[in-house]
Amino acid sequence: MTTPNPNELAGLVAAIAVEQTQVRGDLRTVETNVGAIETQMAQLPAIKLAIAKIADSVKALAGTEEEEPSALWDWSTMTRKDAELAWSELSTWMDTVLSGVYRKVAGGGGNHSDPDMARLAVSMPSLGGDNSSGGLVPVCWMHHPDLVAELSWLCQMWLSIYRTPAGTARVGDWHDRYLPGVLARISTSTARTCLNQAHKPLRPAAVSSADALSAAIRADVANREQ
């Protein structure tokens, strides 16, 4: 049996010691990495919540809410049921918002059934009178299809702005551009000759505020397909 060379044994021992040191270092590195991963895993719920909040903020800024946007009213294709729903929403908005809040309906004021309010509106230029200078919607608006179409999208834009979280950024547009634009176009609409509440009918129709609106709605709905 050959006796091991002491120098060779010393070299082997030294090499093993170096390898053990490297293994210990590798183990410490693995332990450090595992600890970092565990820390990151513990932070995941908070990170997910932060990402969700950022996504919601981006959607709000872009106006892309999860809810499906309401389709614009197309009076040329509406069924009776669709027209009834649209007329109900539009007439309510006209009475409570455009007339009741903004006072932009000649002879309006939020209460068409009040004779005193109607007389007051006629006597005050700021509430009623000549649309060529006053920029008001004539009380006979429901008898003018082009004006109904204009007021329809104006109503829907107002609802999308004031009744949805993403609409607040467009409030200025509605007041600066949308409403003034519609009021300005009255002078070139079929209602341009309806001054001082003297309706010039496109077709025979009585004009008497609430009764006129009801009659116009019934006539429109009756002419539509089921």
C-alpha positions, 0 to 999 in steps of 0.5 A, a space after each residue: 500500500 502506497 503511503 499518501 504524500 503529505 503535500 498532496 493531502 494538504 492540497 486536497 484538504 485546502 481545496 475541500 476547504 475552499 469548496 466548502 467556503 464557496 458552498 457556504 457563500 452560495 447558501 448565504 446568497 440563496 438564503 438572501 434571495 429567498 428572503 427577498 422573494 418572501 418579502 416581495 410575495 408579502 407585498 403582492 396584495 398591496 401592489 395589486 391594490 395599487 395597480 387596480 387604483 391606477 387602472 381605475 384612475 386611467 379609465 376615469 381620465 379616459 372616460 372609459 368606464 366599464 359600463 356600456 355607454 348609452 346609445 345616442 337616440 336616433 329618432 329615424 329608427 325608433 320603435 314606439 317603445 323606444 320613442 316613448 322612453 326617449 320622449 319621457 326622458 327628454 321632456 323630463 330633462 327639458 322641464 327640470 334641467 334646461 327650463 328649471 335650472 338653466 331657464 333656457 326655454 322661452 315661457 319656461 321656468 320649471 313649472 309649465 302648469 303654473 299660469 303666473 310663471 308662464 305670464 312672467 316668462 312672457 313679460 320678461 325678456 330674460 326668460 321669454 321672447 324673441 329667439 333671434 336675440 334671446 338665445 332661448 328654446 321656443 316653448 313649441 320645441 316639440 313640434 320641430 324635429 330638427 330641434 328635437 334632435 338637437 335637444 336630444 343629444 344635448 340632453 344625453 351629453 348632460 346626463 353622461 356628464 352629470 350622472 357618470 363618474 367619468 363625466 366631470 372633466 367635460 362639464 366646461 365643454 357642455 357650458 362653453 360649447 354644447 349648450 351655446 352651440 345648440 342655442 345659436 343654431 335655433 336662429 337657423 332651425 325650423 323654429 326660427 320664425 317662432 318668436 314671442 311664443 307664436 308657433 308657426 306650425 310645420 303641421 297643424 298642432 295646438 300649442 299649450 305647454 304641457 298639453 302640446 307636449 303630450 299631443 306631440 308625443 302621442 302623434 310621434 309615437 302613433 306613427 312609429 312601428 311597434 
